[in-house]
Amino acid sequence: MEESISGFKVRGDWGDVVEHGERITRALRDAGVHDPDIDAGARFARAFEEWEEWRPKAHERLESDVSEKTADQASVEEGKGEKAGKGADEDIKTAGEKLSASYEALEEDEPDDAVDNWRESVDYVARAADTASRKALRRVEDTVYRKVMTQLAPYYFDNELVSANIQQTGRGGDTRFVFEVNVNDDVLKSDVSELLDTYESEVDRWHVEIEKDTETAEAIEGVEPPPEPSDNSRSTTN
């Protein structure tokens, strides 16, 4: 592993990439970013979950799985209408209803209600336009990313906790990768650096996590899948 001001970098095969991601994740977890009761966790718990989801896994492939996850995390975030579960058409319909209610209030000499309904109508129109524009941007963004950007730029991840990118440097039977991960908080980055040094000196062999195919075992043997290992036992052995 190489460490510089831009982050923690490894060069190697896919196994090296996966192991590097796991080590970074373990160090972040040991630093407490997953625990909302700890200061770091209160700030970064959600960002840590996003990183945990994106980081390369042993059963994944760069040009399919990581590409799709990168496109998803790079897309425009949801607006107020989408978060409320409403489409643009629904908001336009509601806006029309509010506008009709505004006219009725005027006819009934209730100016305050008329103004309130008119304002709500305008808000719904604006929210509908926002929803429509965000969806259009995502379609363009996704197409451009999948068809163009992955041919020119590394596969990347970026949030308030972690910035990372992967580049493929070889083809065919000599496929190699460069994987660089930076922790964006300076204090936390120092903690992670110390933890990574500890793993280097104390862990003889790092056991890469592999997705278990439990459905086949259940179908053949008629048994329940084994329980998931705990955080303390699944990653390392001395």
C-alpha positions as CSV (number, residue, x, y, z in Angstrom):
1,M,0.0,0.0,0.0
2,E,1.2,3.5,-0.9
3,E,0.1,6.4,1.3
4,S,0.2,10.0,0.2
5,I,-1.7,13.3,0.7
6,S,-4.2,12.1,-1.9
7,G,-5.0,8.9,-0.1
8,F,-4.2,5.2,0.4
9,K,-3.4,3.4,-2.9
10,V,-2.8,-0.2,-4.0
11,R,-1.8,-1.7,-7.3
12,G,-2.6,-5.3,-8.1
13,D,-5.3,-7.8,-9.1
14,W,-8.9,-7.8,-8.2
15,G,-8.2,-9.6,-5.0
16,D,-5.9,-6.8,-3.9
17,V,-8.6,-4.2,-4.7
18,V,-11.2,-6.0,-2.7
19,E,-8.8,-6.5,0.2
20,H,-7.8,-2.8,0.2
21,G,-11.5,-1.8,0.4
22,E,-12.1,-4.2,3.2
23,R,-9.1,-2.9,5.2
24,I,-10.3,0.7,4.8
25,T,-13.8,-0.3,5.8
26,R,-12.5,-2.2,8.9
27,A,-10.4,0.8,9.9
28,L,-13.4,3.2,9.5
29,R,-15.5,0.8,11.5
30,D,-12.8,0.6,14.2
31,A,-12.7,4.4,14.3
32,G,-16.4,4.4,15.1
33,V,-18.0,5.9,12.0
34,H,-20.7,3.3,12.0
35,D,-21.9,4.0,15.5
36,P,-24.3,7.0,15.9
37,D,-23.5,7.2,19.6
38,I,-19.9,8.2,18.8
39,D,-19.0,11.6,17.5
40,A,-17.6,10.3,14.2
41,G,-20.6,8.0,13.8
42,A,-23.1,10.8,14.4
43,R,-21.4,12.7,11.5
44,F,-20.6,9.9,9.1
45,A,-22.9,6.9,9.8
46,R,-25.0,7.4,6.6
47,A,-21.9,8.2,4.5
48,F,-20.2,5.0,5.8
49,E,-23.3,2.9,4.7
50,E,-23.0,4.4,1.2
51,W,-19.3,3.5,1.1
52,E,-20.0,0.0,2.4
53,E,-22.5,-0.5,-0.4
54,W,-20.2,0.9,-3.2
55,R,-16.8,-0.7,-2.3
56,P,-15.8,-3.5,-4.6
57,K,-16.7,-7.0,-3.5
58,A,-15.0,-10.3,-4.3
59,H,-18.0,-11.6,-6.4
60,E,-18.4,-8.4,-8.4
61,R,-16.9,-7.2,-11.7
62,L,-15.6,-3.7,-12.5
63,E,-17.3,-3.2,-15.8
64,S,-20.8,-4.4,-14.6
65,D,-21.3,-4.2,-10.9
66,V,-19.0,-1.3,-9.9
67,S,-20.0,0.6,-13.1
68,E,-23.7,0.3,-12.1
69,K,-23.1,1.3,-8.5
70,T,-21.0,4.3,-9.6
71,A,-23.7,5.5,-12.0
72,D,-26.3,5.2,-9.2
73,Q,-24.3,7.1,-6.6
74,A,-23.4,9.8,-9.1
75,S,-27.0,10.5,-10.1
76,V,-28.9,13.6,-9.2
77,E,-30.5,13.2,-5.7
78,E,-34.2,13.1,-5.3
79,G,-36.2,16.3,-5.0
80,K,-39.0,17.0,-2.5
81,G,-41.7,15.5,-4.8
82,E,-39.9,12.3,-5.3
83,K,-39.1,12.0,-1.6
84,A,-42.8,12.4,-0.9
85,G,-43.5,9.6,-3.4
86,K,-45.3,11.9,-5.9
87,G,-44.8,12.1,-9.6
88,A,-44.9,15.2,-11.7
89,D,-48.3,14.3,-13.1
90,E,-49.7,14.0,-9.6
91,D,-48.4,17.3,-8.5
92,I,-49.8,19.0,-11.6
93,K,-53.2,17.5,-10.8
94,T,-53.0,18.7,-7.2
95,A,-51.9,22.2,-8.4
96,G,-55.0,22.4,-10.6
97,E,-57.2,21.4,-7.6
98,K,-55.6,24.0,-5.4
99,L,-56.1,26.7,-8.1
100,S,-59.8,25.8,-8.4
101,A,-60.2,26.0,-4.7
102,S,-58.5,29.5,-4.8
103,Y,-61.2,30.7,-7.4
104,E,-64.0,29.2,-5.2
105,A,-62.6,31.0,-2.2
106,L,-62.6,34.3,-4.1
107,E,-66.2,33.8,-5.2
108,E,-67.1,33.2,-1.5
109,D,-65.3,36.3,-0.5
110,E,-62.6,34.5,1.5
111,P,-59.4,36.2,0.2
112,D,-57.1,34.6,2.8
113,D,-58.1,31.1,1.8
114,A,-57.8,32.1,-1.9
115,V,-54.3,33.3,-1.4
116,D,-53.3,30.2,0.6
117,N,-54.6,27.9,-2.1
118,W,-53.0,29.9,-4.9
119,R,-49.6,29.7,-3.1
120,E,-50.0,26.0,-2.7
121,S,-50.9,25.6,-6.3
122,V,-47.7,27.5,-7.3
123,D,-45.6,25.3,-5.0
124,Y,-47.1,22.1,-6.6
125,V,-46.3,23.4,-10.1
126,A,-42.7,24.1,-9.0
127,R,-42.3,20.7,-7.4
128,A,-43.7,19.0,-10.5
129,A,-41.2,20.9,-12.7
130,D,-38.4,20.0,-10.3
131,T,-39.3,16.3,-10.4
132,A,-39.5,16.3,-14.2
133,S,-36.2,18.1,-14.7
134,R,-34.4,15.8,-12.2
135,K,-35.6,12.7,-14.0
136,A,-34.5,14.1,-17.3
137,L,-31.1,14.9,-15.9
138,R,-30.7,11.4,-14.6
139,R,-31.5,9.9,-18.0
140,V,-28.9,12.0,-19.6
141,E,-26.4,11.6,-16.8
142,D,-26.8,7.8,-16.7
143,T,-26.4,7.5,-20.5
144,V,-23.4,9.8,-20.7
145,Y,-21.7,8.0,-17.7
146,R,-22.3,4.5,-18.9
147,K,-21.4,5.0,-22.5
148,V,-18.8,7.7,-22.4
149,M,-17.3,8.5,-19.0
150,T,-16.3,5.0,-17.9
151,Q,-14.2,4.9,-21.1
152,L,-12.4,8.1,-20.2
153,A,-12.3,8.3,-16.4
154,P,-11.9,5.9,-13.5
155,Y,-14.8,4.3,-11.6
156,Y,-15.3,6.6,-8.7
157,F,-17.1,7.2,-5.4
158,D,-17.4,10.4,-3.5
159,N,-19.2,11.6,-0.4
160,E,-18.4,13.6,2.7
161,L,-16.5,10.6,4.3
162,V,-14.6,8.9,1.5
163,S,-13.4,9.7,-2.1
164,A,-12.2,6.7,-4.1
165,N,-11.4,5.7,-7.7
166,I,-10.4,2.6,-9.5
167,Q,-8.5,2.4,-12.8
168,Q,-7.9,-0.7,-14.9
169,T,-4.4,-0.7,-16.2
170,G,-4.2,-4.0,-18.1
171,R,-6.3,-6.2,-20.4
172,G,-6.9,-9.8,-21.1
173,G,-4.9,-12.2,-19.0
174,D,-2.8,-9.4,-17.5
175,T,-5.6,-7.3,-16.0
176,R,-4.3,-5.0,-13.2
177,F,-5.9,-2.3,-11.2
178,V,-5.0,0.9,-9.3
179,F,-7.4,1.6,-6.4
180,E,-7.0,4.8,-4.4
181,V,-9.1,5.7,-1.3
182,N,-9.0,9.0,0.5
183,V,-10.7,9.8,3.9
184,N,-11.9,13.3,3.6
185,D,-11.8,14.2,7.3
186,D,-8.1,14.9,8.3
187,V,-8.4,13.7,11.9
188,L,-10.3,10.6,10.9
189,K,-7.7,10.0,8.1
190,S,-4.9,10.0,10.6
191,D,-6.8,7.5,12.7
192,V,-7.4,5.3,9.7
193,S,-3.7,5.5,8.7
194,E,-2.6,4.3,12.2
195,L,-5.1,1.4,12.1
196,L,-4.0,0.3,8.6
197,D,-0.4,0.2,9.9
198,T,-1.6,-1.9,12.8
199,Y,-3.3,-4.4,10.4
200,E,-0.1,-4.6,8.3
201,S,2.0,-5.5,11.3
202,E,-0.4,-7.7,13.3
203,V,-2.5,-9.5,10.6
204,D,-0.6,-12.4,9.0
205,R,-3.3,-13.2,6.5
206,W,-6.4,-11.2,5.5
207,H,-9.5,-13.3,4.7
208,V,-11.4,-11.6,1.9
209,E,-15.2,-11.7,2.4
210,I,-16.9,-13.9,-0.2
211,E,-20.6,-13.9,-0.9
212,K,-22.2,-17.1,0.3
213,D,-24.5,-19.2,-2.0
214,T,-26.8,-20.4,0.7
215,E,-29.9,-21.0,-1.5
216,T,-28.3,-24.0,-3.2
217,A,-27.3,-25.6,0.1
218,E,-30.8,-25.1,1.5
219,A,-32.4,-26.7,-1.6
220,I,-30.1,-29.7,-1.5
221,E,-29.8,-30.3,2.2
222,G,-33.1,-28.8,3.5
223,V,-31.3,-26.8,6.2
224,E,-31.2,-23.2,7.3
225,P,-28.2,-21.1,6.2
226,P,-25.5,-20.7,8.8
227,P,-25.6,-17.4,10.8
228,E,-23.5,-14.5,9.5
229,P,-20.1,-14.1,11.3
230,S,-19.6,-11.3,13.7
231,D,-17.6,-8.1,12.8
232,N,-14.8,-9.3,15.1
233,S,-14.4,-12.7,13.4
234,R,-15.2,-12.3,9.7
235,S,-12.3,-10.2,8.5
236,T,-9.1,-11.2,10.2
237,T,-7.1,-14.0,11.8
238,N,-3.9,-13.8,13.7
